């Protein structure tokens, strides 16, 4: 974990993912969190690519751990 101050949100739903057609603009992920708030994350292209890679890696580890023996 980062030594920097961190805010933790419990995400109830992912509402939308918008990817710009301009590769320099990145993506916006909109979510609903507790207390009825909405959160939008604006990810620059490098951050979005890193998130996709981390999610793919986590998905592969999860799939391997759930394979029948």
C-alpha positions in Angstrom: 0.0 0.0 0.0 1.0 3.6 -0.6 2.3 5.6 2.4 0.1 8.5 1.0 -3.3 9.3 2.4 -5.9 7.0 0.8 -9.6 7.2 0.6 -11.5 3.9 0.3 -14.9 3.7 -1.4 -17.1 0.7 -1.5 -18.3 0.6 -5.1 -21.8 -0.7 -5.5 -22.0 -0.5 -9.3 -19.9 0.5 -12.3 -22.3 2.7 -14.3 -20.2 3.5 -17.4 -16.8 3.3 -19.0 -16.2 6.0 -21.7 -13.1 5.7 -23.8 -12.2 8.7 -25.9 -11.5 8.3 -29.6 -8.6 10.7 -29.0 -5.7 8.4 -27.6 -4.4 11.4 -25.6 -7.5 11.9 -23.6 -7.9 8.5 -21.8 -11.0 7.1 -20.2 -13.6 7.9 -17.6 -15.0 5.2 -15.4 -18.2 6.2 -13.6 -19.3 4.4 -10.4 -21.9 4.5 -7.7 -20.7 4.3 -4.1 -22.3 4.1 -0.7 -24.3 7.0 0.5 -25.7 7.6 -3.0 -22.6 9.4 -4.2 -21.3 9.1 -7.8 -17.5 8.9 -8.5 -15.8 9.4 -11.9 -12.2 8.4 -12.4 -10.5 10.1 -15.3 -7.6 7.8 -16.3 -4.9 9.0 -18.6 -4.0 6.5 -21.3 -1.0 5.1 -19.4 -3.0 4.6 -16.3 -5.8 2.9 -18.2 -3.3 0.5 -19.8 -1.7 -0.3 -16.5 -5.2 -0.9 -14.9 -6.1 -3.2 -17.8 -2.8 -5.2 -17.4 -3.3 -5.5 -13.6 -6.9 -6.7 -14.0 -5.9 -9.2 -16.7 -3.1 -10.5 -14.4 -5.5 -10.8 -11.5 -8.1 -12.6 -13.7 -5.5 -15.1 -14.8 -4.4 -15.8 -11.2 -8.0 -16.2 -10.2 -8.7 -18.6 -13.0 -5.7 -20.7 -12.1 -6.7 -20.9 -8.5 -10.2 -22.1 -9.4 -9.1 -24.9 -11.8 -10.3 -28.4 -10.8 -7.4 -30.5 -9.5 
